[in-house]
Amino acid sequence: MKLSAHVTIAEFERSDIATKHGISNKMNSSQIQFAKDLCENVFEKIRAHVGGPIRINSGYRSPAVNRRAGGSASSQHCALNGAAMDLDLHDRELFEWIIANVEFDQAIYEFGNDSNALWFHLSYRKGNNRRQALRAIKKAGKTSYIPFV
């Protein structure tokens, strides 16, 4: 089953952590709807702009997978109040295009340097997007989030 024109449920649920540790990583029907909203409203717009395939590094995470990944207990990857994905995209100019042209809840330029992120984190909450553009940095060994400028 497809979440959008270019994303399948299997692709969105794929998790190396789940496979390695034998953890279920299946979405329920409400989580599937959150993921559809994210893929249709965020992913597809970015893919059209890029003009080709984009790898999803991480989509849905069950609470057990999220704990193993070291994710926040309130992570939108768990689709409790939204849905999130980490995309294998890096270029600062593309990130700037996304925050100017795509509706999102959070867009996080994850680590890297001023020119290239290690990946982009994007989330979406239908009808309740905060449009937070952030940058993840390491400060004293801990992840901090600062405004993206």
N, C-alpha and C positions, 0 to 999 in steps of 0.2 A: 504494500500500500504506500502511496505517495503522500507526503506532507505538503508538497508544492511541485511545480513542474520539474524541478531538478533535485529534489531531496526525498529519499525514501525513509520510512520509519526505521528500517534496519540500519541505515547510515547514521541516523540521528541517535540511535540507541547504542551504537558500536562503542565498546570500551575495552581497551587492553587490560585495564585493571579488573574489570568484571570477568573477562575471560581467564586471566591468570589466576584469580582467586575463587572462581566458580560462584560468583555472585550474580544474582538476577538483576538485570538492568532494563526491565520492561516498563513502559509507560501505561497508565490507566487512561480511560477515555477523556477525562478532563485534562490530563497532561498532554495527550495527543492534540487536543484543541489548542492549548497554549503553544505547542511546537508548530502547529499549522500556521497560527497567527504570526509567529516569529519568522518562519520560512517564507511565507507569502509576502509579508510587509517589509522585511529587512533583507534576508538572504537574496531573494530574487531580484531586488533592485540593485544590489551590489553586483551580483553575477551579470546582469544586463550591462552594467557600466564597465565591468572588467572585460566582458566579451567572451568568457569561457568558464570552464570548471573551476571551482574553489573547493579545497579540501576542508572539511569540518574536523578539527582536531578533537573537539569535545562538544557534545550536545547534551542530551539528557543524562543525568546521573541519579541513580537511586540513592537514598540516604546512606546506604552501606558503601556504595562506590564513592560517594562524595567524601565520606570520612576517610577512606583509604587514600583518596587523592589529596587529602589535606585541605579540602574546601571548607569554606565558611558554613556554619550550621544554617544560615539563612540564604545560602546560595540559590540564585535563580536557575541554576542548572538543574535543580531538583524540581522546578516548575511548581512551587507552592503558590506563588503569587505572580508568576510570569514565566518566561522561558529564556534561556541563554544559550549561546554557542560561542566557542572559541574557533576563530578562522585562521587558516594558514596564510595570513596576509601580513605584510610587513611595512610597506611604504608609507611614510608620513603624509605625502600628498594625497594618497588614496584615503587615509584616515580623515584628513581634513575635508575631502569630498563627501565622505559618509556623514560626518556631523553636520555638514551644510545641506545635504540633499535627502537624507533618509530619516524617517520617523523612528525613534528608538527610546528606550528607557535609560539604559546606560551604554556608553561606548567607552571602552577602556583600552588605551594604548599600553600594552603590557610590556614593561621592562625595555630591554634594548637600549638604543641611543636616540639622539635627536632626529636622525634620518630614518631609522628602521626599528620597528618594534619586534619583539620575538613572536607575537601574535596579536590579533585583535579580539577582544571580548565584546559581544553585543547582546543586549537583552531587549525585550519588548513586553509591555503590559498594555494590552488593548484598552484604549480609552483612559489610560492613567500613566502615560509616559512622562518621566521627569526631565528627559533630555540632558542627562548628566554626562558630560564629556570629561573623562578622567585619565590620569596617567598613573600606572603602577610603578613604584620605585622601591628599591631596598634601602632601608634606613636602619642602621645598627642591627642588621641581620633580619629585620622584620619588614613585611610588605606594608607600604603606606600608599595611600591614594591622594593625589593632589590634582587640582584643576588642570586640564589640558589647555596649554596656551601655545 
